[in-house]
C-alpha cells in the first residue's frame, strides 16, 4: 500500500520545466500534487487546498516566496503549514527569515538533485 496517496503536496515554482519534473516525480511516488507558477497563485491554492506540504520557490513573479510565506502565516490554517523553501539563492537573511516563519528546510537548487528533493519531501511527509 502506498502511504503517499493520501498526502497532498503543493509545488510553487515559476520555472515551468523544473516544476513539471518535480510534479511528475512526486506523482510517480503516489502523492496528490497541485501546482502554482507564482506566489499569488500559490497562496490562493494553499489556502484553498490545505496541502500536507508546500515546496516553495523564493524568486518568482507577482509575489515572491518570502512574501507568500509571510501572507500564508497570517492565515489560520497557514500559520502551521509545512513548507520547504526551494531557491537558487543562498542568502543568509532569507534563510533566517524563513526559519523565523517556521520553515525547517531551505534547499539551494544547485546543491540538490531531483531524487534528493523528492526524498526530502518523503522524509518530511513521513514525519507529519
Beta strands, then each sheet from edge to edge (+ up, - down):
strand 1: 8-12
strand 2: 32-36
strand 3: 53-57
strand 4: 83-87
strand 5: 105-108
sheet 1: 2+ 1+ 3+ 4+ 5+
end
